[in-house]
Amino acid sequence: MARCPKCGGEVASPFKTWSVVSKPGKAAERSKFTMGLCECPNCGAKFRAMIEEERVSIKGMIERIRGIEGELVQVLKNLREKIKALESERASLLAEIEELKKEAEARASKLESEITTLRQEVKALKELLSEAE
């Protein structure tokens, strides 16, 4: 909350905000400020005010980056393991498909030979029936 410099009234939230980052000081720290443009609900005065301040140190940023790097390495490792597992599953499925294709072709050729045999029997029976009449 910001206070009006004219009347001392409190402003709940600014109508415009922006971030400002300071230059690093002696302790290699930076400050990040969120500034806001406010309008007092009591007197109508417009003024700038600091809404939030955050101290950021280079050491802290390096630690955060290292933590993120560790997480990314772990994610990469997990993804590589998943890829390897999926590739092996794919290979086994392709082998199974080939096996099923061979089995289907064998069944199809067996059915073709049975159909040929049945046609020959039908032809022979027709010939016998025509001779008998």
DOVODO-702451 format. One record per residue: residue number from 1; residue in one letter; x, y, z of N, C-alpha, C in turn. Coordinates in nm, 4 decimals, padded with zeros to 6 digits, always signed. Example, Ala and Ser with C-alpha at 12.3 -4.5 7.8 and 13.67 -1.06 7.14 Angstrom:
# residues 2
{resi->1 | resn->A | nu->+01.3190 | nv->-00.5690 | nw->+00.7800 | cau->+01.2300 | cav->-00.4500 | caw->+00.7800 | cu->+01.3200 | cv->-00.3300 | cw->+00.7800}
{resi->2 | resn->S | nu->+01.2850 | nv->-00.2250 | nw->+00.7080 | cau->+01.3670 | cav->-00.1060 | caw->+00.7140 | cu->+01.2900 | cv->+00.0030 | cw->+00.7870}
//
This chain:
# residues 133
{resi->1 | resn->M | nu->+00.0838 | nv->-00.1189 | nw->+00.0000 | cau->+00.0000 | cav->+00.0000 | caw->+00.0000 | cu->+00.0875 | cv->+00.1241 | cw->+00.0000}
{resi->2 | resn->A | nu->+00.0435 | nv->+00.2214 | nw->-00.0749 | cau->+00.1171 | cav->+00.3476 | caw->-00.0834 | cu->+00.0397 | cv->+00.4568 | cw->-00.0087}
{resi->3 | resn->R | nu->+00.1135 | nv->+00.5552 | nw->+00.0437 | cau->+00.0510 | cav->+00.6697 | caw->+00.1139 | cu->+00.0634 | cv->+00.7939 | cw->+00.0274}
{resi->4 | resn->C | nu->-00.0438 | nv->+00.8686 | nw->+00.0228 | cau->-00.0472 | cav->+00.9943 | caw->-00.0528 | cu->+00.0429 | cv->+01.0962 | cw->+00.0177}
{resi->5 | resn->P | nu->+00.1345 | nv->+01.1632 | nw->-00.0555 | cau->+00.2215 | cav->+01.2628 | caw->+00.0069 | cu->+00.1471 | cv->+01.3916 | cw->+00.0444}
{resi->6 | resn->K | nu->+00.0303 | nv->+01.4162 | nw->-00.0163 | cau->-00.0454 | cav->+01.5385 | caw->+00.0127 | cu->-00.1317 | cv->+01.5239 | cw->+00.1373}
{resi->7 | resn->C | nu->-00.2174 | nv->+01.4207 | nw->+00.1373 | cau->-00.3152 | cav->+01.4086 | caw->+00.2463 | cu->-00.2883 | cv->+01.2910 | cw->+00.3387}
{resi->8 | resn->G | nu->-00.1972 | nv->+01.2007 | nw->+00.3002 | cau->-00.1655 | cav->+01.0848 | caw->+00.3839 | cu->-00.2619 | cv->+00.9692 | cw->+00.3682}
{resi->9 | resn->G | nu->-00.3519 | nv->+00.9780 | nw->+00.2706 | cau->-00.4470 | cav->+00.8692 | caw->+00.2465 | cu->-00.3772 | cv->+00.7465 | cw->+00.1867}
{resi->10 | resn->E | nu->-00.4369 | nv->+00.6328 | nw->+00.2104 | cau->-00.3784 | cav->+00.5097 | caw->+00.1592 | cu->-00.4410 | cv->+00.4715 | cw->+00.0258}
{resi->11 | resn->V | nu->-00.3528 | nv->+00.4260 | nw->-00.0669 | cau->-00.3958 | cav->+00.3817 | caw->-00.1991 | cu->-00.3774 | cv->+00.2301 | cw->-00.2040}
{resi->12 | resn->A | nu->-00.4830 | nv->+00.1595 | nw->-00.2353 | cau->-00.4790 | cav->+00.0129 | caw->-00.2324 | cu->-00.3894 | cv->-00.0442 | cw->-00.3416}
{resi->13 | resn->S | nu->-00.4048 | nv->+00.0033 | nw->-00.4639 | cau->-00.3230 | cav->-00.0499 | caw->-00.5728 | cu->-00.2988 | cv->+00.0590 | cw->-00.6767}
{resi->14 | resn->P | nu->-00.1814 | nv->+00.0571 | nw->-00.7386 | cau->-00.1496 | cav->+00.1564 | caw->-00.8416 | cu->-00.2232 | cv->+00.1233 | cw->-00.9711}
{resi->15 | resn->F | nu->-00.2406 | nv->+00.2243 | nw->-01.0569 | cau->-00.3059 | cav->+00.1976 | caw->-01.1841 | cu->-00.2059 | cv->+00.1667 | cw->-01.2937}
{resi->16 | resn->K | nu->-00.0743 | nv->+00.1839 | nw->-01.2639 | cau->+00.0308 | cav->+00.1475 | caw->-01.3583 | cu->+00.1527 | cv->+00.1064 | cw->-01.2773}
{resi->17 | resn->T | nu->+00.2223 | nv->-00.0014 | nw->-01.3214 | cau->+00.3439 | cav->-00.0455 | caw->-01.2520 | cu->+00.4547 | cv->-00.0734 | cw->-01.3525}
{resi->18 | resn->W | nu->+00.5797 | nv->-00.0680 | nw->-01.3039 | cau->+00.6970 | cav->-00.1017 | caw->-01.3843 | cu->+00.8091 | cv->-00.1430 | cw->-01.2898}
{resi->19 | resn->S | nu->+00.9062 | nv->-00.2163 | nw->-01.3457 | cau->+01.0182 | cav->-00.2648 | caw->-01.2655 | cu->+01.1420 | cv->-00.1825 | cw->-01.2921}
{resi->20 | resn->V | nu->+01.2219 | nv->-00.1634 | nw->-01.1858 | cau->+01.3486 | cav->-00.0911 | caw->-01.1945 | cu->+01.4533 | cv->-00.1773 | cw->-01.1245}
{resi->21 | resn->V | nu->+01.5678 | nv->-00.1983 | nw->-01.1899 | cau->+01.6760 | cav->-00.2759 | caw->-01.1307 | cu->+01.7939 | cv->-00.1822 | cw->-01.1098}
{resi->22 | resn->S | nu->+01.8470 | nv->-00.1824 | nw->-00.9864 | cau->+01.9592 | cav->-00.0940 | caw->-00.9557 | cu->+02.0907 | cv->-00.1568 | cw->-01.0009}
{resi->23 | resn->K | nu->+02.1963 | nv->-00.0751 | nw->-01.0051 | cau->+02.3293 | cav->-00.1263 | caw->-01.0378 | cu->+02.3823 | cv->-00.2015 | cw->-00.9165}
{resi->24 | resn->P | nu->+02.4715 | nv->-00.3014 | nw->-00.9403 | cau->+02.5240 | cav->-00.3764 | caw->-00.8263 | cu->+02.6093 | cv->-00.2882 | cw->-00.7364}
{resi->25 | resn->G | nu->+02.5934 | nv->-00.3073 | nw->-00.6061 | cau->+02.6704 | cav->-00.2309 | caw->-00.5079 | cu->+02.7986 | cv->-00.3028 | cw->-00.4701}
{resi->26 | resn->K | nu->+02.8557 | nv->-00.2663 | nw->-00.3547 | cau->+02.9806 | cav->-00.3252 | caw->-00.3084 | cu->+02.9653 | cv->-00.4738 | cw->-00.2767}
{resi->27 | resn->A | nu->+02.8523 | nv->-00.5141 | nw->-00.2280 | cau->+02.8293 | cav->-00.6534 | caw->-00.1901 | cu->+02.7805 | cv->-00.7368 | cw->-00.3091}
{resi->28 | resn->A | nu->+02.7932 | nv->-00.6834 | nw->-00.4295 | cau->+02.7489 | cav->-00.7504 | caw->-00.5517 | cu->+02.6008 | cv->-00.7847 | cw->-00.5451}
{resi->29 | resn->E | nu->+02.5235 | nv->-00.6982 | nw->-00.4847 | cau->+02.3793 | cav->-00.7181 | caw->-00.4770 | cu->+02.3094 | cv->-00.6166 | cw->-00.5649}
{resi->30 | resn->R | nu->+02.2001 | nv->-00.6571 | nw->-00.6146 | cau->+02.1152 | cav->-00.5672 | caw->-00.6916 | cu->+01.9819 | cv->-00.5589 | cw->-00.6204}
{resi->31 | resn->S | nu->+01.9183 | nv->-00.4469 | nw->-00.6367 | cau->+01.7841 | cav->-00.4318 | caw->-00.5835 | cu->+01.6884 | cv->-00.4196 | cw->-00.7012}
{resi->32 | resn->K | nu->+01.5777 | nv->-00.4877 | nw->-00.6885 | cau->+01.4753 | cav->-00.4803 | caw->-00.7905 | cu->+01.3538 | cv->-00.4155 | cw->-00.7254}
{resi->33 | resn->F | nu->+01.3132 | nv->-00.3045 | nw->-00.7801 | cau->+01.1994 | cav->-00.2297 | caw->-00.7275 | cu->+01.0825 | cv->-00.2417 | cw->-00.8234}
{resi->34 | resn->T | nu->+00.9639 | nv->-00.2475 | nw->-00.7668 | cau->+00.8434 | cav->-00.2337 | caw->-00.8468 | cu->+00.7855 | cv->-00.0980 | cw->-00.8098}
{resi->35 | resn->M | nu->+00.7815 | nv->-00.0115 | nw->-00.9093 | cau->+00.7305 | cav->+00.1235 | caw->-00.8896 | cu->+00.5879 | cv->+00.1276 | cw->-00.9426}
{resi->36 | resn->G | nu->+00.5116 | nv->+00.2216 | nw->-00.8882 | cau->+00.3741 | cav->+00.2334 | caw->-00.9319 | cu->+00.3291 | cv->+00.3772 | cw->-00.9393}
{resi->37 | resn->L | nu->+00.2381 | nv->+00.4037 | nw->-01.0304 | cau->+00.1758 | cav->+00.5340 | caw->-01.0431 | cu->+00.0388 | cv->+00.5224 | cw->-00.9770}
{resi->38 | resn->C | nu->+00.0187 | nv->+00.6036 | nw->-00.8743 | cau->-00.1025 | cav->+00.5917 | caw->-00.7920 | cu->-00.1862 | cv->+00.7199 | cw->-00.7994}
{resi->39 | resn->E | nu->-00.3129 | nv->+00.7036 | nw->-00.7670 | cau->-00.4039 | cav->+00.8186 | caw->-00.7563 | cu->-00.4760 | cv->+00.8068 | cw->-00.6233}
{resi->40 | resn->C | nu->-00.4678 | nv->+00.9117 | nw->-00.5433 | cau->-00.5286 | cav->+00.9113 | caw->-00.4104 | cu->-00.6803 | cv->+00.9170 | cw->-00.4236}
{resi->41 | resn->P | nu->-00.7511 | nv->+00.8266 | nw->-00.3562 | cau->-00.8977 | cav->+00.8288 | caw->-00.3639 | cu->-00.9583 | cv->+00.9458 | cw->-00.2854}
{resi->42 | resn->N | nu->-00.8814 | nv->+01.0028 | nw->-00.1906 | cau->-00.9332 | cav->+01.1131 | caw->-00.1092 | cu->-00.9206 | cv->+01.2470 | cw->-00.1799}
{resi->43 | resn->C | nu->-00.7947 | nv->+01.2830 | nw->-00.2197 | cau->-00.7721 | cav->+01.4167 | caw->-00.2762 | cu->-00.7515 | cv->+01.4158 | cw->-00.4268}
{resi->44 | resn->G | nu->-00.7351 | nv->+01.2986 | nw->-00.4884 | cau->-00.7198 | cav->+01.2894 | caw->-00.6334 | cu->-00.5791 | cv->+01.3166 | cw->-00.6828}
{resi->45 | resn->A | nu->-00.4834 | nv->+01.3338 | nw->-00.5929 | cau->-00.3450 | cav->+01.3609 | caw->-00.6329 | cu->-00.2833 | cv->+01.2368 | cw->-00.6949}
{resi->46 | resn->K | nu->-00.2023 | nv->+01.2569 | nw->-00.7995 | cau->-00.1301 | cav->+01.1476 | caw->-00.8638 | cu->+00.0148 | cv->+01.1559 | cw->-00.8193}
{resi->47 | resn->F | nu->+00.0715 | nv->+01.0402 | nw->-00.7865 | cau->+00.2103 | cav->+01.0362 | caw->-00.7395 | cu->+00.2708 | cv->+00.8992 | cw->-00.7690}
{resi->48 | resn->R | nu->+00.4066 | nv->+00.8960 | nw->-00.7672 | cau->+00.4794 | cav->+00.7706 | caw->-00.7835 | cu->+00.5142 | cv->+00.7174 | cw->-00.6455}
{resi->49 | resn->A | nu->+00.5159 | nv->+00.5829 | nw->-00.6343 | cau->+00.5517 | cav->+00.5215 | caw->-00.5070 | cu->+00.6162 | cv->+00.3854 | cw->-00.5334}
{resi->50 | resn->M | nu->+00.7056 | nv->+00.3474 | nw->-00.4421 | cau->+00.7665 | cav->+00.2151 | caw->-00.4510 | cu->+00.6667 | cv->+00.1152 | cw->-00.3927}
{resi->51 | resn->I | nu->+00.6331 | nv->+00.0140 | nw->-00.4715 | cau->+00.5331 | cav->-00.0844 | caw->-00.4304 | cu->+00.6009 | cv->-00.2039 | cw->-00.3620}
{resi->52 | resn->E | nu->+00.7144 | nv->-00.2472 | nw->-00.4184 | cau->+00.7808 | cav->-00.3668 | caw->-00.3677 | cu->+00.9303 | cv->-00.3557 | cw->-00.3933}
{resi->53 | resn->E | nu->+01.0100 | nv->-00.4105 | nw->-00.3012 | cau->+01.1557 | cav->-00.4124 | caw->-00.3190 | cu->+01.2051 | cv->-00.5540 | cw->-00.2949}
{resi->54 | resn->E | nu->+01.2977 | nv->-00.5975 | nw->-00.3804 | cau->+01.3531 | cav->-00.7311 | caw->-00.3678 | cu->+01.5038 | cv->-00.7216 | cw->-00.3866}
{resi->55 | resn->R | nu->+01.5789 | nv->-00.7776 | nw->-00.2938 | cau->+01.7252 | cav->-00.7792 | caw->-00.3038 | cu->+01.7662 | cv->-00.9058 | cw->-00.3782}
{resi->56 | resn->V | nu->+01.8521 | nv->-00.8870 | nw->-00.4758 | cau->+01.9002 | cav->-00.9991 | caw->-00.5548 | cu->+02.0520 | cv->-00.9975 | cw->-00.5511}
{resi->57 | resn->S | nu->+02.1119 | nv->-01.1091 | nw->-00.5039 | cau->+02.2577 | cav->-01.1168 | caw->-00.5017 | cu->+02.3059 | cv->-01.2045 | cw->-00.6161}
{resi->58 | resn->I | nu->+02.4253 | nv->-01.1773 | nw->-00.6614 | cau->+02.4832 | cav->-01.2558 | caw->-00.7701 | cu->+02.5005 | cv->-01.4003 | cw->-00.7246}
{resi->59 | resn->K | nu->+02.5453 | nv->-01.4195 | nw->-00.5993 | cau->+02.5635 | cav->-01.5553 | caw->-00.5472 | cu->+02.4304 | cv->-01.6305 | cw->-00.5458}
{resi->60 | resn->G | nu->+02.3263 | nv->-01.5637 | nw->-00.5039 | cau->+02.1942 | cav->-01.6262 | caw->-00.5024 | cu->+02.1478 | cv->-01.6633 | cw->-00.6423}
{resi->61 | resn->M | nu->+02.1747 | nv->-01.5744 | nw->-00.7368 | cau->+02.1354 | cav->-01.6026 | caw->-00.8746 | cu->+02.2135 | cv->-01.7227 | cw->-00.9280}
{resi->62 | resn->I | nu->+02.3435 | nv->-01.7304 | nw->-00.8948 | cau->+02.4257 | cav->-01.8429 | caw->-00.9406 | cu->+02.3730 | cv->-01.9729 | cw->-00.8811}
{resi->63 | resn->E | nu->+02.3369 | nv->-01.9716 | nw->-00.7543 | cau->+02.2827 | cav->-02.0913 | caw->-00.6903 | cu->+02.1519 | cv->-02.1341 | cw->-00.7556}
{resi->64 | resn->R | nu->+02.0659 | nv->-02.0377 | nw->-00.7859 | cau->+01.9399 | cav->-02.0690 | caw->-00.8521 | cu->+01.9645 | cv->-02.1280 | cw->-00.9906}
{resi->65 | resn->I | nu->+02.0624 | nv->-02.0709 | nw->-01.0620 | cau->+02.0942 | cav->-02.1203 | caw->-01.1964 | cu->+02.1479 | cv->-02.2626 | cw->-01.1877}
{resi->66 | resn->R | nu->+02.2339 | nv->-02.2904 | nw->-01.0888 | cau->+02.2873 | cav->-02.4259 | caw->-01.0718 | cu->+02.1757 | cv->-02.5244 | cw->-01.0377}
{resi->67 | resn->G | nu->+02.0825 | nv->-02.4802 | nw->-00.9544 | cau->+01.9685 | cav->-02.5667 | caw->-00.9221 | cu->+01.8855 | cv->-02.5982 | cw->-01.0443}
{resi->68 | resn->I | nu->+01.8609 | nv->-02.4976 | nw->-01.1250 | cau->+01.7844 | cav->-02.5161 | caw->-01.2483 | cu->+01.8604 | cv->-02.6077 | cw->-01.3430}
{resi->69 | resn->E | nu->+01.9923 | nv->-02.5881 | nw->-01.3507 | cau->+02.0746 | cav->-02.6720 | caw->-01.4373 | cu->+02.0665 | cv->-02.8186 | cw->-01.3938}
{resi->70 | resn->G | nu->+02.0725 | nv->-02.8422 | nw->-01.2627 | cau->+02.0605 | cav->-02.9789 | caw->-01.2116 | cu->+01.9270 | cv->-03.0407 | cw->-01.2471}
{resi->71 | resn->E | nu->+01.8211 | nv->-02.9637 | nw->-01.2339 | cau->+01.6885 | cav->-03.0132 | caw->-01.2699 | cu->+01.6801 | cv->-03.0452 | cw->-01.4186}
{resi->72 | resn->L | nu->+01.7381 | nv->-02.9596 | nw->-01.5015 | cau->+01.7350 | cav->-02.9832 | caw->-01.6457 | cu->+01.8148 | cv->-03.1078 | cw->-01.6832}
{resi->73 | resn->V | nu->+01.9285 | nv->-03.1292 | nw->-01.6156 | cau->+02.0077 | cav->-03.2498 | caw->-01.6415 | cu->+01.9264 | cv->-03.3736 | cw->-01.6065}
{resi->74 | resn->Q | nu->+01.8546 | nv->-03.3688 | nw->-01.4953 | cau->+01.7717 | cav->-03.4828 | caw->-01.4536 | cu->+01.6589 | cv->-03.5059 | cw->-01.5538}
{resi->75 | resn->V | nu->+01.5958 | nv->-03.3990 | nw->-01.5994 | cau->+01.4886 | cav->-03.4122 | caw->-01.6983 | cu->+01.5434 | cv->-03.4728 | cw->-01.8269}
{resi->76 | resn->L | nu->+01.6612 | nv->-03.4273 | nw->-01.8686 | cau->+01.7235 | cav->-03.4804 | caw->-01.9898 | cu->+01.7535 | cv->-03.6288 | cw->-01.9742}
{resi->77 | resn->K | nu->+01.8043 | nv->-03.6680 | nw->-01.8590 | cau->+01.8338 | cav->-03.8088 | caw->-01.8321 | cu->+01.7059 | cv->-03.8917 | cw->-01.8396}
{resi->78 | resn->N | nu->+01.5991 | nv->-03.8435 | nw->-01.7761 | cau->+01.4709 | cav->-03.9140 | caw->-01.7785 | cu->+01.4171 | cv->-03.9268 | cw->-01.9210}
{resi->79 | resn->L | nu->+01.4296 | nv->-03.8200 | nw->-01.9985 | cau->+01.3810 | cav->-03.8237 | caw->-02.1365 | cu->+01.4602 | cv->-03.9242 | cw->-02.2201}
{resi->80 | resn->R | nu->+01.5922 | nv->-03.9285 | nw->-02.1997 | cau->+01.6740 | cav->-04.0258 | caw->-02.2741 | cu->+01.6336 | cv->-04.1680 | cw->-02.2384}
{resi->81 | resn->E | nu->+01.6077 | nv->-04.1940 | nw->-02.1102 | cau->+01.5635 | cav->-04.3275 | caw->-02.0688 | cu->+01.4292 | cv->-04.3627 | cw->-02.1318}
{resi->82 | resn->K | nu->+01.3380 | nv->-04.2666 | nw->-02.1336 | cau->+01.2068 | cav->-04.2911 | caw->-02.1944 | cu->+01.2204 | cv->-04.3188 | cw->-02.3439}
{resi->83 | resn->I | nu->+01.3067 | nv->-04.2430 | nw->-02.4108 | cau->+01.3277 | cav->-04.2627 | caw->-02.5546 | cu->+01.3834 | cv->-04.4016 | cw->-02.5805}
{resi->84 | resn->K | nu->+01.4807 | nv->-04.4433 | nw->-02.4992 | cau->+01.5401 | cav->-04.5757 | caw->-02.5165 | cu->+01.4349 | cv->-04.6845 | cw->-02.4966}
{resi->85 | resn->A | nu->+01.3520 | nv->-04.6709 | nw->-02.3931 | cau->+01.2470 | cav->-04.7695 | caw->-02.3672 | cu->+01.1468 | cv->-04.7727 | cw->-02.4824}
{resi->86 | resn->L | nu->+01.1086 | nv->-04.6554 | nw->-02.5334 | cau->+01.0133 | cav->-04.6501 | caw->-02.6442 | cu->+01.0721 | cv->-04.7105 | cw->-02.7718}
{resi->87 | resn->E | nu->+01.2007 | nv->-04.6876 | nw->-02.7947 | cau->+01.2638 | cav->-04.7458 | caw->-02.9136 | cu->+01.2670 | cv->-04.8977 | cw->-02.9053}
{resi->88 | resn->S | nu->+01.2968 | nv->-04.9518 | nw->-02.7865 | cau->+01.2988 | cav->-05.0982 | caw->-02.7735 | cu->+01.1579 | cv->-05.1555 | cw->-02.7882}
{resi->89 | resn->E | nu->+01.0580 | nv->-05.0860 | nw->-02.7333 | cau->+00.9195 | cav->-05.1309 | caw->-02.7493 | cu->+00.8776 | cv->-05.1265 | cw->-02.8956}
{resi->90 | resn->R | nu->+00.9212 | nv->-05.0226 | nw->-02.9657 | cau->+00.8903 | cav->-05.0090 | caw->-03.1083 | cu->+00.9499 | cv->-05.1262 | cw->-03.1863}
{resi->91 | resn->A | nu->+01.0762 | nv->-05.1606 | nw->-03.1546 | cau->+01.1419 | cav->-05.2713 | caw->-03.2243 | cu->+01.0681 | cv->-05.4028 | cw->-03.1993}
{resi->92 | resn->S | nu->+01.0262 | nv->-05.4254 | nw->-03.0747 | cau->+00.9545 | cav->-05.5498 | caw->-03.0459 | cu->+00.8188 | cv->-05.5522 | cw->-03.1150}
{resi->93 | resn->L | nu->+00.7519 | nv->-05.4377 | nw->-03.1229 | cau->+00.6223 | cav->-05.4323 | caw->-03.1923 | cu->+00.6382 | cv->-05.4561 | cw->-03.3423}
{resi->94 | resn->L | nu->+00.7444 | nv->-05.4006 | nw->-03.4008 | cau->+00.7687 | cav->-05.4236 | caw->-03.5435 | cu->+00.7952 | cv->-05.5716 | cw->-03.5697}
{resi->95 | resn->A | nu->+00.8718 | nv->-05.6365 | nw->-03.4801 | cau->+00.8988 | cav->-05.7798 | caw->-03.4960 | cu->+00.7681 | cv->-05.8593 | cw->-03.4844}
{resi->96 | resn->E | nu->+00.6823 | nv->-05.8202 | nw->-03.3898 | cau->+00.5544 | cav->-05.8880 | caw->-03.3725 | cu->+00.4657 | cv->-05.8698 | cw->-03.4953}
{resi->97 | resn->I | nu->+00.4694 | nv->-05.7506 | nw->-03.5539 | cau->+00.3907 | cav->-05.7235 | caw->-03.6749 | cu->+00.4381 | cv->-05.8130 | cw->-03.7886}
{resi->98 | resn->E | nu->+00.5693 | nv->-05.8259 | nw->-03.8046 | cau->+00.6232 | cav->-05.9112 | caw->-03.9106 | cu->+00.5801 | cv->-06.0564 | cw->-03.8901}
{resi->99 | resn->E | nu->+00.5824 | nv->-06.1015 | nw->-03.7652 | cau->+00.5391 | cav->-06.2373 | caw->-03.7330 | cu->+00.3929 | cv->-06.2571 | cw->-03.7699}
{resi->100 | resn->L | nu->+00.3107 | nv->-06.1586 | nw->-03.7345 | cau->+00.1680 | cav->-06.1677 | caw->-03.7657 | cu->+00.1432 | cv->-06.1655 | cw->-03.9164}
{resi->101 | resn->K | nu->+00.2223 | nv->-06.0877 | nw->-03.9892 | cau->+00.2075 | cav->-06.0837 | caw->-04.1353 | cu->+00.2371 | cv->-06.2210 | cw->-04.1955}
{resi->102 | resn->K | nu->+00.3460 | nv->-06.2848 | nw->-04.1470 | cau->+00.3815 | cav->-06.4173 | caw->-04.1988 | cu->+00.2712 | cv->-06.5181 | cw->-04.1690}
{resi->103 | resn->E | nu->+00.2173 | nv->-06.5114 | nw->-04.0469 | cau->+00.1101 | cav->-06.6018 | caw->-04.0084 | cu->-00.0135 | cv->-06.5792 | cw->-04.0951}
{resi->104 | resn->A | nu->-00.0461 | nv->-06.4531 | nw->-04.1217 | cau->-00.1625 | cav->-06.4209 | caw->-04.2048 | cu->-00.1414 | cv->-06.4695 | cw->-04.3481}
{resi->105 | resn->E | nu->-00.0207 | nv->-06.4520 | nw->-04.4003 | cau->+00.0070 | cav->-06.4995 | caw->-04.5358 | cu->-00.0032 | cv->-06.6515 | cw->-04.5430}
{resi->106 | resn->A | nu->+00.0446 | nv->-06.7205 | nw->-04.4396 | cau->+00.0357 | cav->-06.8668 | caw->-04.4376 | cu->-00.1100 | cv->-06.9102 | cw->-04.4356}
{resi->107 | resn->R | nu->-00.1922 | nv->-06.8438 | nw->-04.3544 | cau->-00.3348 | cav->-06.8777 | caw->-04.3489 | cu->-00.4030 | cv->-06.8503 | cw->-04.4827}
{resi->108 | resn->A | nu->-00.3653 | nv->-06.7389 | nw->-04.5443 | cau->-00.4267 | cav->-06.7028 | caw->-04.6728 | cu->-00.3913 | cv->-06.8064 | cw->-04.7793}
{resi->109 | resn->S | nu->-00.2667 | nv->-06.8490 | nw->-04.7836 | cau->-00.2284 | cav->-06.9489 | caw->-04.8844 | cu->-00.2970 | cv->-07.0835 | cw->-04.8562}
{resi->110 | resn->K | nu->-00.3116 | nv->-07.1187 | nw->-04.7287 | cau->-00.3813 | cav->-07.2425 | caw->-04.6934 | cu->-00.5268 | cv->-07.2351 | cw->-04.7388}
{resi->111 | resn->L | nu->-00.5923 | nv->-07.1196 | nw->-04.7136 | cau->-00.7317 | cav->-07.1025 | caw->-04.7567 | cu->-00.7426 | cv->-07.1073 | cw->-04.9085}
{resi->112 | resn->E | nu->-00.6467 | nv->-07.0492 | nw->-04.9791 | cau->-00.6493 | cav->-07.0531 | caw->-05.1258 | cu->-00.6416 | cv->-07.1968 | cw->-05.1765}
{resi->113 | resn->S | nu->-00.5529 | nv->-07.2751 | nw->-05.1134 | cau->-00.5416 | cav->-07.4155 | caw->-05.1578 | cu->-00.6702 | cv->-07.4927 | cw->-05.1250}
{resi->114 | resn->E | nu->-00.7331 | nv->-07.4669 | nw->-05.0101 | cau->-00.8596 | cav->-07.5326 | caw->-04.9754 | cu->-00.9690 | cv->-07.4945 | cw->-05.0737}
{resi->115 | resn->I | nu->-00.9732 | nv->-07.3654 | nw->-05.1093 | cau->-01.0749 | cav->-07.3180 | caw->-05.2047 | cu->-01.0535 | cv->-07.3842 | cw->-05.3403}
{resi->116 | resn->T | nu->-00.9281 | nv->-07.3959 | nw->-05.3821 | cau->-00.8987 | cav->-07.4616 | caw->-05.5105 | cu->-00.9448 | cv->-07.6068 | cw->-05.5063}
{resi->117 | resn->T | nu->-00.9169 | nv->-07.6748 | nw->-05.3950 | cau->-00.9593 | cav->-07.8138 | caw->-05.3797 | cu->-01.1119 | cv->-07.8243 | cw->-05.3835}
{resi->118 | resn->L | nu->-01.1802 | nv->-07.7354 | nw->-05.3142 | cau->-01.3271 | cav->-07.7371 | caw->-05.3140 | cu->-01.3832 | cv->-07.7093 | cw->-05.4530}
{resi->119 | resn->R | nu->-01.3229 | nv->-07.6197 | nw->-05.5283 | cau->-01.3708 | cav->-07.5911 | caw->-05.6651 | cu->-01.3558 | cv->-07.7150 | cw->-05.7534}
{resi->120 | resn->Q | nu->-01.2425 | nv->-07.7819 | nw->-05.7336 | cau->-01.2216 | cav->-07.9040 | caw->-05.8123 | cu->-01.3252 | cv->-08.0095 | cw->-05.7764}
{resi->121 | resn->E | nu->-01.3571 | nv->-08.0214 | nw->-05.6463 | cau->-01.4594 | cav->-08.1176 | caw->-05.6049 | cu->-01.5960 | cv->-08.0805 | cw->-05.6605}
{resi->122 | resn->V | nu->-01.6281 | nv->-07.9498 | nw->-05.6576 | cau->-01.7563 | cav->-07.9044 | caw->-05.7135 | cu->-01.7621 | cv->-07.9374 | cw->-05.8627}
{resi->123 | resn->K | nu->-01.6535 | nv->-07.9140 | nw->-05.9331 | cau->-01.6489 | cav->-07.9409 | caw->-06.0773 | cu->-01.6669 | cv->-08.0906 | cw->-06.1028}
{resi->124 | resn->A | nu->-01.5976 | nv->-08.1713 | nw->-06.0205 | cau->-01.6089 | cav->-08.3170 | caw->-06.0378 | cu->-01.7506 | cv->-08.3637 | cw->-06.0082}
{resi->125 | resn->L | nu->-01.8130 | nv->-08.3092 | nw->-05.9037 | cau->-01.9503 | cav->-08.3474 | caw->-05.8711 | cu->-02.0478 | cv->-08.3055 | cw->-05.9812}
{resi->126 | resn->K | nu->-02.0263 | nv->-08.1888 | nw->-06.0387 | cau->-02.1131 | cav->-08.1437 | caw->-06.1495 | cu->-02.1002 | cv->-08.2381 | cw->-06.2680}
{resi->127 | resn->E | nu->-01.9788 | nv->-08.2796 | nw->-06.2951 | cau->-01.9574 | cav->-08.3705 | caw->-06.4063 | cu->-02.0262 | cv->-08.5053 | cw->-06.3800}
{resi->128 | resn->L | nu->-02.0157 | nv->-08.5526 | nw->-06.2539 | cau->-02.0829 | cav->-08.6790 | caw->-06.2208 | cu->-02.2344 | cv->-08.6671 | cw->-06.2333}
{resi->129 | resn->L | nu->-02.2879 | nv->-08.5566 | nw->-06.1892 | cau->-02.4318 | cav->-08.5348 | caw->-06.1952 | cu->-02.4787 | cv->-08.5221 | cw->-06.3410}
{resi->130 | resn->S | nu->-02.4041 | nv->-08.4576 | nw->-06.4235 | cau->-02.4454 | cav->-08.4423 | caw->-06.5631 | cu->-02.4356 | cv->-08.5740 | cw->-06.6375}
{resi->131 | resn->E | nu->-02.3408 | nv->-08.6606 | nw->-06.5998 | cau->-02.3290 | cav->-08.7911 | caw->-06.6624 | cu->-02.4420 | cv->-08.8834 | cw->-06.6170}
{resi->132 | resn->A | nu->-02.4839 | nv->-08.8692 | nw->-06.4918 | cau->-02.5878 | cav->-08.9545 | caw->-06.4377 | cu->-02.7231 | cv->-08.9235 | cw->-06.5005}
{resi->133 | resn->E | nu->-02.7448 | nv->-08.8082 | nw->-06.5453 | cau->-02.8759 | cav->-08.7709 | caw->-06.6004 | cu->-02.8807 | cv->-08.8165 | cw->-06.7397}
//
